[in-house]
Amino acid sequence: MKEAFVDKTVTVAVRDTEVPVPKPNQVLIRVVVSGTNPKDWKVPRWIPDAPPSNQGDDIAGFVEAVGEGVVGFKKGDKVAAFHEMMKPHGSYGEYAIAWEHTTFHLTSKTSFEEAATIPLAAMTAALGLYQRLSLPLPWNPTSEPLPLVIYGGATAVGAFGIKFATLSNIHPLIVVAGRGASFVEGLIDRSKGDTIIDYREGDEAVQSKIKAAAGNKPIHHALDAVSEHGSYLNLSAALTAPATISTVLPTKEGDVIPEGIKIDKTMVGTVHMDPTVGKTIEDREFGAAFFQFIGRGLAQGWFSGHPYEVRPGGLNGLEGALRDLEAGKASAVKYVVRIAETDGVQQ
């Protein structure tokens, strides 16, 4: 099969490799469309001594085979899945491996392109809101005003955060965005106090407008889908202690966070990890349940993927997509690739 490998210079090489065999509780998927994520170029940069690897994690395709113990899927099922990060056989290939518990069914309502925008980013948002910030879950929505700041509302993580928060009836949503503000406008509900703040107005303006958007009432929760360029510093200055900010990247050494403001990093890979000692149920079981919830939402129409742009050339077009991600060219859009467009692939 054809498979793409990304090296430390974000150069992509498409190679011929063997089709993997699923282990117990794993699913082998014939990939139709793969999504892309910023980590796909960041990880090779961060770990330059590592060999080139298949960094893709967002899978959409058909089940080809299942490992021992898999009962929820069979060959031919239309699915999307979240590949275990940093492991072999990711989504940048004709076939990929996923664990059964991070795979979910798709109906004819959902295209492979839309589905490929969902797994990593949507689960990051869900973990941040519900496991890190402990906000009310969609099936037990709040009935009281609950201000929430979402920094980076046009990013996939931020947009999915808005969608989940809306399902949980969390308002007012105070969303920080820039050139993607027009996209964010279609996600929020102004009648419930939701608003958008343009980060390009400067740090002081962002901080004061966040406070004003909540009517100068306390804000104790924030989802930071950017986690760089001072985003969590702006949030920590605007929130009222005790407060928690869920980030997607670690804080920088030397950054001063006010007392009473907790920074809790969300690492989406925890859905593939064992519970911590002394616990039975943690992020892995949350992920298993929430991926099925996402699948139901797609089927019933109350959840949707992120806007996408198909990058031409399949895996041969992947390098250009990753370089554009690195250059910050993507706003309110996910880059996806159709595997069948790769040179030498016949699907």
N, C-alpha and C positions, 0 to 999 in steps of 0.2 A: 504494500500500500504506500501512498504518498503521505509524508509527514513533514511538518515544518519545525525547524529548530532555530531559536533565537540566541545570538551570542552577546557578549558584553558590549559590543559596539552597536547593538540593535540591528545587526545584519541577519537576514533570514535565509536559511538554506533549506531547500526542499529535497528530501532524501527518500529512497526506497527502503522501507522497513517491513518487518513481519507483522501480520495482524495479531494483536494481543489476544490472550485467552482469559476470560473472566474467572476470578477466584470466587470462593464461596461468598455469597451476599453481594456480588458485583454484577453489573450489567454491561454487556458489550453493545455499543451503539454505533450504527452507521451514520456518520455525521453528514447532515445535509447543509446546515449553516452553523458557523461558529461565531460567537461574539468576541469582542476584544475588551480589554480593561487596561487602565493605566499601569497596573502592577506588571503587565506583560512586558513593558519596556523598563520599568523601574527595577525589578528584581535582577535582571542581568547586569544592570549598572551597579546595583548595590553589592552584588556578589560576583565580582569580575573573575575570580579564580575558578568558579564553577564551570563545568563544560556546557556547551550550548544545549538547550532543552526546549521541549514542547511546553510553552507557557500557557496555552489556551485552557480556560476553565468553564466557559459557557457553551454547553452542548445542546443542539436541537437536531433530532433525526429519528431514525427507526431502530428499535431493538433488533439486534442481530442474533444475540445469544445471551443466556443467563447462567450464572454460576450456581453451584449447589446452595440450596436453601432459599433461593429467590422465589417468592410466591405471587408477587403483585404484578409481574410483567412477563410477557412472552414475546417470541419472535414476531416482528411485524408491528408491534405497538408503536404509535406515534408519541414521542416523549421529548421532554427537555430535562437537563440534569446539570448539576454542579459537580465538576470534577475535583478530586482532592488536590489542592494546590501543592506544588513542588514534588509531585509524584509523576511517574511516567504515564504515557498514553493519554495526554490531554486532548482538547478539542481541535487542535491544529493538525488534524490528520483525517484520513478517510474513515478511520474507526477510532473510538475513544472508550475509555473505561470510566464508569461512575459507580458509586455505591448505591444500592437499592434505596436507601433511606433519603438520598438527596436527588432522586429521580422522580418526576411526576408526569402524569398523563396529559396529553394534549388532544383537543377535539379539532374538528375541521374549522372551527371558528378562529383558531389561532394559527397564523403562518409561522413557518420555521424562522423567518427573519425576526418577527416580533418576539418569539419565544427565546431566541438567542440573546436578547437584550436583558433577560430577567435574572438568571440564577444568582450570580455573585452579588450584583448590586442590590437586588431586592432583599436578599437575605442579610446583607450588611445593614441595610436600613432597619429591617425587622429586629435584628439583634440589638441594634443601638437603641431603638425606641422601647422595646419590651424587656430585654434582658439586662441592659445597662442602665436605662433610665427608669425602668419599672413603671411605665405608663400603662393606662388601661388598655386591655386587648380589644380587638374589634368586636368580639362576641360578647363583651361586657363593657360597652362604651360609657364614657363619663357623661353625666348629666349636668355638670357644673363647668363654668369657664375654667380653662386650664391653659394658660399661655405657654407656647412652645416656640422657640427660635430654631429655624432650620437655616444653616449657613451653607450656601451653595445649592440653591433650589433648582437650578437648571441642570445640575449634574444628575447622572442616573440615580445615585444613592439618595441625593436630596429630593428628587422628584418622587421616587418610590416612598421616601419618608413622608412627603406631603400626602400621597395617596393613602398610606396606612393610617396616618394620623387622622385624616378625614373619616375613614371608616370607624375610627375610635371616637369620633365626635370631639376631637381635641381642637379647641379654638380659644383665643385667636392664634392663628399661625402667623408668625412674624418671619418672613422669608427674605434672606439676603441673597441677592442675585445681581448680575451685571447685564451683559448683552443678551442673555437668555431670558430677560424679564418678561417679554411678551409671551413666551412659552409658559412660564410660571403663572402668568395671569389666568390662563385657562385651567389651572389646577386648584386655585384658591377660591374662597367664598367671601367676598367683601362684606356681604350682609351679616356675616358672623364675626366681623372684626379683623379678618385676615388682611395682611398688607405686605407690600414688597419694599425693601430698602436697597438702594443701589450702593454697593460697596465702593464704587468709583468716586463717591463724594468725599471719601477720606475717613480715617479711623474715628475721629471725634464725632463726626456727623453720624456714622453708623451706630456708635455707642449711645448717643443721645436719642436717636430716632428709635432704637430698639426699646429704650425705656418709655418713650412717649407712646409708642404703639400699644403698649400694655396699659396705658392710662396711668403710668407711673406706679402701677401695682407690682408686687413682687413677681419675678420670673425665676423659676427654680430649675428649668430643664432646657437643654439645647442639644440639637443634633448637628455636629459640625462635619459636613460632607467634604470639606476642603482640607482643613487641618494644617494649613501652611499659610505663608504670607500674612501672619498676624491674626488669622481668623479666630483662634481660640483665645487670644489675648483680648481682642475686642469683646468677645462673648463674656470672658471672665470679668471684664470691667462693667458690663451691662447687667449681669445677673445678680440676684440677691441671695446671699448665703443663708442657709445651706443650699447649695446648688450643685448639679452635676452636668458636665458637658461630655457627651459621647463623641469621641474623635475617631478618625479612620487611619491616622498616622500618629506616631509617638511625638511627644512634645520635644522641643529643642532644649539642650542643656543650657542653663543660664536664664531661661524664661522664668519670670516671677509671676506666680499665680496667687491671687489674693487668698487669705485665710478663709476657709469655709467653702471654697470652690473646688470641687473634685473633678479631675480629668480622668475619664474611664475610656481607654482605647478599645474599640471593637475590632477584633480580628476574626473575620468570617470563617477562617479555617477551623475554628473551635467546633463547628458542626460535624467535623470529622474526628474529634478528639474524645477520649474517654473522660468521664466526669472526674473532678478533683477528688482526692482522697476524702472519704467520709460522706460523699454525695452519690446518689443513685441516678438522679435525673438532672441534666444540665443542658448545655447548648446543643448537644447532639440530638437529644430527644425533642427539644424545641424545634430544631431544624427539620427533623423528620415530620413533625406535625404541621409546621408552617408551610413547607413546600407543597403538601397536599392541599392546604388552605388556598395557596396561590393557584394551584391547578383548578380548584373548584371556582375560584373567582374568574379565571379566564373563561371557563366553560359557561358560566352563568352571566358573564358580562359586567360584573361589578369590579373587575380589576383588569388592567391592561399593561402592556409593555411600554418601553421607552421609544421615542422616535429613532429611526435608524437610517443609516446610509450604507448601501451595498457597495463595497469597494471592489472594483472589477479585477478579474484575474484569479479569483480564489486564493489559494495559499501563495501564489506568485505575487499577489497584490498586498500581502500581509505586511511586508516591510514598510511600504509607503504609509499604510494605515497606522502602524506603530510610531513611525517618525512624526506623523501629523499629530498623534496623541501627545508625544513628547513635546512638540512645539506649541501645544495648547490651542490647536486649531478647532478642536471639537467643542461645540457649545450646544446644549440641548439636543444632542444626537449621540447615538452609539454606532460605531463602525462594525459592520458584520461582513463576513465573506462566505460565499457559496462554494462549497468544496468541489462541486462538479465543474466549476470554471477553471480549476487547476490543470495545468498542462499534464497530459498523460492519465487523467482520471476519467473513468467511464462509469457513470451512475445511471 
